Amino acid sequence: MATSDTERWLSKGFKSRLRFMVVSRSTGADLRLLRGIKPRTLQLSWNDDTSIKESGTVDYAGRFNIGSDLLRVHLDAEFHDGSTATSTLGTYIVSTPERTANGSASRGTLQMYGRLQELADAQFMMPVTVPAGADPVEMAAGFIRGQGLECVFEQTDYRLGAERTYGVGGDGDDSILDAVNDLLKYAGFRSAWTDGYGVVHLTKYREPSKSAPVWEFIEGANARFLSEVTEERDTHGVANVVRVTYSTQEKSFVGIARDDDPDSEFSTLNQGRTICRTESLSDVPDESTDEQIQKLVDDKAKELLGTEQSVIHRITLSTVWCPIRYGETARIEYPSADISGLFSIRTMSPTGEPGVLMDVELRRYER
């Protein structure tokens, strides 16, 4: 995992400075330093489970007006050997809902939103149909670029089994971001996310156990996290029966998967009851036979039962800044607390405190 750059962040501390830059919406380039910002008040929130992913606030003095341009936050670090590094924390659209004025003096708080907010605010003016056989990831990237955002994506061999129509006002069809994430879901991709420069990324979902860690939280002399951590493993309501349904005007199909295994922690036998979940199947090829549809609902039920029986294991810790991002994989080795393993980084909350102190939630699903 360790690289020369990572080793610098693990060295004997660093001096940090936050730099706030006005960014050209048309070119994405830094234009000028934004003055009047109070860096110590910075509060960022990154959450891989939300559609927008990134938001935050920071206080300012004086007047604020950057028009339609963007705000970018850089962390400049100086290490003890004299070397330097810059981590770009994010690129945001901003608003100033209110300010307080006292004569010529004024102050206020900037509300900051990741660039995915632009896709959440945009809608299709007319219905758009993505045909069966289309590459859903390539179509999603086209929707994003159509709104003026830069997008990079991984390739997929998956093709839609049935057409999808957006912009008709149906459930989950409120915005272009909804359509993008709907298409990504079918391809087994993460929901759209942005890097520090506001570029939208479309990437495959990968289990932490199958991903190389970008960072290691290791107990010892070079530890960068505080000793007190919180651990959660919630098994309440884990399903042991899953029903998947699919209906046409003429026929209905039902697939059922049950966990009756006496050696399973969550089985009907060991729980003493059934805990059921029901889902509907929608991505069915138009030319499918009854036998093929029945196999689809049966297979989907088995797949969802495995998903339902994935227990969430969470670790929350506090650490100074390290070069990680939500959705990536990190390793924690904390033998004193009997905590070890690979986890996905679910949330981060960088602040303007010295070292850009932040809380980090690590998560993985355990079967």
Long-range contacts (C-beta under 8 A, 24 or more apart in sequence): 1-212, 1-213, 1-214, 1-215, 1-216, 1-331, 2-216, 5-85, 5-323, 6-215, 6-323, 8-79, 8-83, 8-85, 9-77, 9-85, 9-224, 9-321, 9-322, 9-323, 10-222, 10-224, 11-79, 11-80, 11-81, 12-80, 13-79, 13-80, 13-355, 14-77, 14-78, 14-79, 14-80, 14-355, 15-77, 15-78, 16-75, 16-76, 16-77, 16-78, 16-321, 16-354, 16-355, 16-356, 17-75, 17-76, 17-77, 18-42, 18-73, 18-74, 18-75, 18-76, 18-352, 18-356, 19-73, 19-74, 19-75, 19-76, 20-58, 20-71, 20-72, 20-73, 20-74, 21-71, 21-72, 21-73, 21-74, 22-66, 22-69, 22-70, 22-71, 22-72, 23-69, 23-70, 23-71, 23-72, 23-91, 23-198, 24-69, 24-70, 25-68, 25-69, 25-70, 25-148, 28-91, 28-150, 28-197, 28-198, 30-72, 31-69, 34-66, 34-71, 35-62, 36-60, 36-61, 36-62, 36-64, 37-110, 38-352, 39-352, 40-352, 40-353, 41-109, 41-352, 42-73, 42-350, 42-351, 42-352, 43-349, 43-351, 43-352, 44-73, 44-89, 44-90, 44-112, 44-348, 44-349, 44-350, 44-351, 44-358, 45-347, 45-349, 46-90, 46-325, 46-326, 46-347, 46-348, 46-349, 46-350, 47-326, 47-346, 47-347, 48-190, 48-193, 48-326, 48-327, 48-344, 48-345, 48-346, 48-347, 49-346, 49-347, 51-116, 51-120, 51-177, 51-178, 51-181, 51-191, 52-113, 52-114, 52-116, 52-117, 52-120, 52-177, 53-114, 53-116, 53-193, 53-194, 53-326, 54-90, 54-92, 54-112, 54-113, 54-114, 54-116, 54-194, 55-111, 55-112, 55-113, 55-114, 56-90, 56-92, 56-112, 57-109, 57-110, 57-111, 57-112, 58-109, 58-110, 58-112, 58-352, 59-107, 59-108, 59-109, 59-110, 60-107, 60-108, 60-109, 60-110, 61-105, 61-106, 61-107, 62-106, 62-107, 63-99, 63-106, 64-94, 64-96, 64-99, 64-108, 64-110, 66-94, 70-94, 70-115, 70-198, 71-110, 71-112, 72-196, 72-197, 72-198, 75-321, 75-356, 77-321, 87-196, 87-321, 87-323, 88-195, 88-196, 88-197, 89-196, 89-350, 89-356, 90-114, 90-194, 90-196, 90-198, 91-115, 91-194, 91-196, 91-197, 91-198, 92-198, 93-117, 93-118, 114-194, 114-198, 115-149, 115-194, 115-198, 115-200, 116-177, 116-192, 116-193, 116-194, 116-200, 118-147, 118-148, 118-149, 119-143, 119-144, 119-147, 119-149, 119-175, 119-176, 119-177, 119-180, 119-192, 119-200, 120-175, 120-176, 120-177, 120-178, 121-175, 122-147, 122-175, 122-176, 122-177, 123-167, 123-174, 123-175, 123-176, 124-166, 124-167, 124-176, 124-179, 125-167, 126-167, 127-165, 127-166, 127-167, 127-168, 128-165, 128-166, 128-167, 128-179, 129-163, 129-164, 129-165, 129-166, 130-160, 130-163, 130-164, 130-165, 130-166, 130-183, 131-160, 131-163, 132-159, 132-160, 132-161, 132-162, 132-163, 132-285, 132-286, 133-159, 133-160, 134-159, 134-160, 135-159, 136-160, 136-164, 136-183, 136-184, 136-186, 136-187, 137-183, 137-184, 137-187, 137-189, 137-202, 139-183, 140-179, 140-180, 140-183, 140-184, 140-192, 140-202, 141-202, 143-176, 143-179, 143-180, 144-176, 144-180, 144-192, 144-200, 146-176, 147-176, 149-198, 149-199, 149-200, 150-198, 150-199, 150-200, 151-199, 151-200, 151-201, 151-202, 152-199, 152-200, 152-201, 152-202, 153-201, 153-202, 153-203, 154-189, 154-202, 154-203, 154-204, 156-187, 156-188, 156-189, 156-204, 158-186, 158-187, 158-188, 160-186, 160-283, 161-283, 161-284, 161-285, 162-282, 162-283, 162-284, 162-285, 162-286, 186-283, 190-327, 193-326, 193-327, 195-325, 196-325, 203-327, 206-329, 207-364, 207-365, 208-329, 208-342, 208-343, 208-344, 208-364, 209-342, 209-364, 211-328, 211-329, 211-342, 212-329, 213-329, 213-330, 213-331, 213-342, 214-323, 214-324, 214-325, 214-328, 214-329, 214-330, 215-322, 215-323, 215-324, 215-328, 215-330, 215-331, 216-330, 216-331, 216-332, 216-333, 217-317, 217-319, 217-330, 217-331, 217-332, 217-333, 217-334, 218-331, 218-332, 218-333, 218-334, 219-333, 219-334, 219-335, 219-336, 224-319, 224-320, 224-322, 225-317, 225-318, 225-319, 225-360, 226-317, 226-318, 226-319, 228-318, 229-315, 229-316, 229-317, 229-334, 229-337, 229-339, 230-314, 230-315, 230-316, 230-317, 231-313, 231-314, 231-315, 231-316, 231-337, 231-339, 232-312, 232-313, 232-314, 232-316, 233-311, 233-312, 233-313, 233-314, 233-366, 234-311, 234-312, 235-265, 235-266, 235-311, 237-275, 238-266, 238-275, 238-308, 238-309, 238-311, 239-266, 239-275, 239-276, 239-277, 239-305, 239-308, 239-309, 240-264, 240-266, 240-267, 240-268, 240-271, 240-274, 240-275, 240-276, 240-305, 240-309, 241-268, 241-274, 241-275, 241-276, 241-277, 241-305, 242-276, 242-277, 242-278, 242-279, 242-301, 242-302, 242-304, 242-305, 242-308, 243-276, 243-277, 243-278, 243-279, 243-301, 244-278, 244-279, 244-280, 244-281, 244-297, 244-298, 244-300, 244-301, 244-304, 245-278, 245-279, 245-280, 245-281, 245-297, 246-280, 246-281, 246-282, 246-284, 246-293, 246-296, 246-297, 251-290, 253-281, 253-290, 253-293, 253-294, 253-297, 254-297, 255-294, 255-296, 255-297, 255-298, 255-299, 255-300, 255-301, 256-301, 257-298, 257-301, 257-302, 257-304, 257-305, 258-305, 259-305, 259-309, 264-309, 266-309, 277-304, 277-308, 279-304, 306-367, 309-367, 310-365, 310-366, 310-367, 311-365, 311-366, 311-367, 312-363, 312-364, 312-365, 312-366, 313-343, 313-363, 313-364, 313-365, 313-366, 314-346, 314-361, 314-362, 314-363, 315-339, 315-343, 315-361, 315-362, 315-363, 316-359, 316-360, 316-361, 316-362, 317-359, 317-360, 317-362, 318-357, 318-358, 318-359, 318-360, 319-357, 319-358, 319-360, 320-355, 320-356, 320-357, 320-358, 321-350, 321-355, 321-356, 321-357, 321-358, 324-348, 324-360, 330-360, 330-362, 332-362
